[in-house]
Amino acid sequence: MADTVTSQKLVDGPRKVIYKLTNVSDGTGESAVLKVDVSALSGSPSSVRIDSVQYDIQGMTVTLLWDADTDVTALVLGAGQGGMDFQWFGGLANNAGTGVTGDIKLTTTGASSGDTYTIILECTK
């Protein structure tokens, strides 16, 4: 069995992209799963920056990763509800090194059966 996950692209405009990510875990968890594939976005951007994130996470930790030869942590979200706005300083830019793709991956830690997350991720191309 596997976690039940969705990655729903809500907006893919000329500059903004918004995703809704969900998971209902069976305890398996996710490990470096591709969530934002820049090659699938309109306008053919080479990367995105994270402008804001809203989240509701129950029972696990979620790490967003910049994809590269060695993935780089973009953001760690702990259990609970909250939101973060990074627009006031230009957003979280992709600082991955060698082999950077511009994509965003996701890893869960400490997932047990019945744990969940819902994340709204707003990015600028």
C-alpha positions as CSV (number, residue, x, y, z in Angstrom):
1,M,0.0,0.0,0.0
2,A,1.1,3.6,-0.4
3,D,0.2,7.1,0.8
4,T,-2.7,8.7,-0.9
5,V,-1.3,11.9,-2.4
6,T,-2.5,14.6,-4.8
7,S,-0.6,17.5,-6.5
8,Q,-3.2,19.9,-8.0
9,K,-2.1,22.9,-10.0
10,L,-4.6,25.6,-9.1
11,V,-3.1,28.5,-11.1
12,D,-0.5,28.5,-13.9
13,G,-0.5,32.1,-15.1
14,P,2.1,34.2,-16.8
15,R,4.1,34.8,-13.6
16,K,2.3,32.9,-10.7
17,V,1.8,29.2,-10.1
18,I,-0.1,27.8,-7.2
19,Y,-0.3,24.2,-6.1
20,K,-2.4,22.4,-3.6
21,L,-0.5,19.3,-2.2
22,T,-2.3,16.7,-0.1
23,N,-1.3,13.4,1.6
24,V,-3.2,10.9,3.7
25,S,-0.4,8.6,5.0
26,D,-0.5,4.8,5.5
27,G,2.8,5.2,7.3
28,T,4.9,4.8,4.2
29,G,5.7,8.5,3.7
30,E,7.2,10.2,0.7
31,S,10.9,10.6,-0.2
32,A,12.0,13.3,-2.6
33,V,8.8,13.1,-4.6
34,L,8.5,15.6,-7.5
35,K,5.8,18.1,-6.7
36,V,6.6,21.2,-8.9
37,D,7.9,20.2,-12.4
38,V,9.0,23.5,-14.0
39,S,9.1,21.9,-17.5
40,A,5.3,21.3,-17.2
41,L,4.6,25.0,-16.5
42,S,3.4,27.5,-19.1
43,G,6.0,29.9,-20.3
44,S,8.8,27.4,-20.0
45,P,10.4,28.8,-16.8
46,S,13.8,27.5,-15.7
47,S,12.9,27.7,-12.0
48,V,10.4,29.1,-9.5
49,R,10.8,31.0,-6.2
50,I,8.5,30.3,-3.2
51,D,6.5,33.4,-2.4
52,S,4.2,31.9,0.3
53,V,3.0,28.7,1.9
54,Q,-0.1,27.8,3.9
55,Y,-0.2,24.5,5.6
56,D,-2.1,22.1,7.8
57,I,0.1,19.2,8.8
58,Q,-0.9,16.5,11.3
59,G,1.6,14.0,12.8
60,M,4.6,14.4,10.5
61,T,7.2,16.8,9.2
62,V,7.3,18.0,5.6
63,T,10.5,19.1,3.9
64,L,10.4,21.0,0.6
65,L,13.6,20.5,-1.5
66,W,15.2,22.2,-4.4
67,D,16.0,19.5,-6.9
68,A,19.7,19.1,-7.9
69,D,22.4,16.4,-7.9
70,T,22.3,16.8,-4.1
71,D,18.9,18.2,-3.2
72,V,18.9,21.4,-1.1
73,T,16.4,22.1,1.7
74,A,14.1,25.0,0.8
75,L,11.7,24.8,3.7
76,V,10.8,22.5,6.7
77,L,7.2,22.5,7.9
78,G,6.4,20.9,11.3
79,A,3.1,19.6,12.5
80,G,0.4,22.2,13.0
81,Q,-1.2,24.9,11.0
82,G,0.3,28.1,9.7
83,G,1.4,30.3,6.9
84,M,4.6,32.0,5.8
85,D,4.9,34.9,3.4
86,F,8.3,35.5,1.8
87,Q,7.2,38.0,-0.9
88,W,8.3,41.0,1.1
89,F,11.9,40.2,0.4
90,G,11.5,38.6,-3.1
91,G,10.7,35.0,-2.1
92,L,12.8,32.0,-1.4
93,A,15.1,31.6,-4.4
94,N,16.4,28.3,-5.6
95,N,20.0,28.0,-4.2
96,A,20.7,24.5,-5.3
97,G,24.1,23.9,-6.9
98,T,25.3,21.3,-9.4
99,G,22.6,19.7,-11.5
100,V,19.9,22.1,-10.4
101,T,16.6,21.5,-12.3
102,G,14.4,24.2,-10.9
103,D,11.9,21.6,-9.7
104,I,10.6,21.3,-6.1
105,K,10.4,17.9,-4.4
106,L,8.9,16.9,-1.1
107,T,9.9,14.5,1.7
108,T,7.9,13.5,4.8
109,T,9.5,12.4,8.1
110,G,7.8,10.6,10.9
111,A,4.7,9.7,9.0
112,S,2.3,7.2,10.7
113,S,-0.9,5.8,9.4
114,G,-3.6,8.4,9.3
115,D,-1.3,11.4,9.3
116,T,-2.1,14.1,6.8
117,Y,-0.9,17.3,5.2
118,T,-2.5,20.0,3.0
119,I,-0.1,22.6,1.6
120,I,-0.9,25.6,-0.6
121,L,2.3,26.6,-2.3
122,E,2.4,29.9,-4.2
123,C,5.4,30.5,-6.5
124,T,6.6,33.1,-9.0
125,K,8.1,31.9,-12.3
